Every structure is written in C-alpha cells, then in structure tokens.
Amino acid sequence: MLTVSLLTLSLAAYASAVATVTDANNFMDAVLHTRIPALITSEPILFPFATIPPFNFTVAGTNILTNRELQVNVSRGEIRGFGTEVKRVGDCMPPVLREGKTSIRCTLNFTGINATFDTHTRGDNIVASEKNFWVRASVIDTTGQFEAVAERGKQGNVFTFLVDKIHVKVKNDKALSLNDKRKKKFRQHFEDKVLTVLPQIFYGAYLHLLGAAVGSVPFPHV
C-alpha cells in the first residue's frame, strides 16, 4: 500500500512538472505582448516605426479625352504594428522533447501591421489636378510558423520563423478620378512596395528582436 502511494505521489509530481499547452501559450504571449513591446523601443529600425524611403511612379493614361498620365510622388512611408499586432493563432502545440531540447511550436497572425504613405499626385483627371493624401496598406489574412527550442537550464532560441504568403489591402483617404484599370495599377505599386520591404524587416530586425525576446522569457520544459 505504501509502495502504491509513493508511486502515485511520484507520478503526480512528474505530471505537475511537465509543461502543458497552457505553459506554451503563456510563453508565447509573454514573448509577443510583454517582451517585444519592451525591447522594440531600443530597436531604431522598428521604433517608433519602420521607414520606407521615398519613391515615385507613373500610371499611364488610358484615354486622351478623359485622363492623362498620373504622376505619383511618395515622400514618406511608415510601417507600424510590429510590437502590437503579432498574435498567436489558437493554442500552441504541446511542448515536446526533441533531440534533448524542449520544443514549442505556434502559429502566428500578422494581420494589422500596416504601412502609411504620404502621397502627392498630379494628373488623375484631364485638368491635371494636384492632390495630397495618405495611402494605407494593411496586412490581412497572413500567418506564419514559429518554433523555439531550449536545453534544460538554458535560455530559449528561435529555431523556426517562417512568414507565409503576405496579403495586403490598399486604400487611400481621398478619391482619385481613376477608372478601375488605373486604380488597380495605382494600388499595385503600394502593395508591391510593402511586399518587398516587409520580408526584409521580418527576417532582419524583427527576427533579431524575436530572438532576444525568446531568450529573456523563462522556458517551460518537458
């Protein structure tokens, strides 16, 4: 009877020491919502925003009687949300032991990161009106995969960080006199710019920040 009781106590102690899905969720939330917001203030590439250099482009006219070439000058682009918008999707996977290291895997959601552009245009109509306004490109429906690993007694490291295909929705605060074809080309330039810059940031400054955050949060072990 005593042997059975001791075995029961040992199993209970073992079970209480094994990391759970809740532990993995808490770890991921601490990384994303506590440590990254605290660390991002010392990362000039990301705080208070990531900067997109000035650029310009043209959208060809389609009808000499109703419109002319649209000239677009973007003086400034600012990307925000790296410290506030990245969230886990549902529960993380249960922590597992792999090659002597505890592994925590989660799916992340990047929806809400957005870029705002100060924009000047000339030529959206036949009289070549000049307009100043903002254009906003917002990340939507975009997820990614994350995995952190750690040996017992050591800090965690990012093992996997992969952003899936990035989807962007573009809108502006002032109506332009563009037909559907020209409007699509106008917005496509902003979408392409964001799709070029964001991966550079994700796999550069943000990944560096993510690694520092993971290493600063106590790692739940199995």
JOQUI-V933893 format. One record per backbone hydrogen bond with DSSP energy under -1.0 kcal/mol. CO is the residue of the C=O (numbers start at 0). NH is the residue of the N-H. If there is no record, write none. Layout:
<<CO,NH> <CO,NH>>
This chain:
<<0,4> <1,5> <2,6> <3,7> <4,8> <5,9> <6,10> <7,11> <8,12> <9,13> <10,14> <11,15> <12,16> <19,23> <20,24> <21,25> <22,26> <23,27> <24,28> <25,29> <26,30> <27,31> <28,32> <29,33> <29,34> <30,35> <33,37> <34,38> <35,39> <38,41> <39,42> <42,45> <42,46> <49,78> <51,76> <54,73> <56,71> <58,69> <62,65> <62,66> <69,58> <70,121> <71,56> <72,119> <73,54> <75,117> <76,51> <77,115> <78,49> <79,113> <80,84> <86,108> <95,102> <97,100> <100,97> <101,149> <102,95> <103,147> <104,92> <105,145> <106,88> <107,143> <108,86> <109,112> <112,138> <113,79> <114,136> <115,77> <116,134> <117,74> <118,132> <119,72> <120,130> <121,70> <124,127> <128,122> <130,120> <132,118> <133,172> <134,116> <135,170> <136,114> <137,168> <138,111> <141,109> <142,163> <143,107> <144,161> <145,105> <146,158> <146,159> <147,103> <148,156> <149,101> <150,153> <156,148> <159,146> <161,144> <166,139> <168,137> <170,135> <175,177> <178,182> <179,183> <180,184> <181,185> <182,186> <183,187> <184,188> <186,190> <187,191> <188,192> <189,193> <190,194> <191,195> <192,196> <193,197> <196,200> <197,201> <198,202> <200,205> <203,207> <204,208> <205,209> <206,210> <207,211> <208,212> <209,213> <210,214> <213,216> <220,18>>
